[in-house]
Amino acid sequence: MTIIVLVRHGENEWVKKHRLAGWLPDVHLNKKGHQQAQKAAQRLSALPVKALYSSPVTRCLETAEYIGQAFDLEIE
């Protein structure tokens, strides 16, 4: 059986402004967002992750990088 796990990207500075960044380019994770992404990778470590897919949005790719490093996977 295949299990698909959806992970939301970590926090960015737009959250503090009560705004949504949507598809805007170059909206990066903030310090807390990097910590959240790292913790997400740690929590997923118990799962048999075989593939990693990400939106091309910057903050999504930054989040996926932590997961990819934890599993030695390339981001698709």
Summary of the structure (lengths in Angstrom):
residues: 76
radius of gyration: 12.6
end to end distance: 21.1
largest distance: 41.6
contacts: 189
relative contact order: 0.23
helix: 42%
strand: 3%
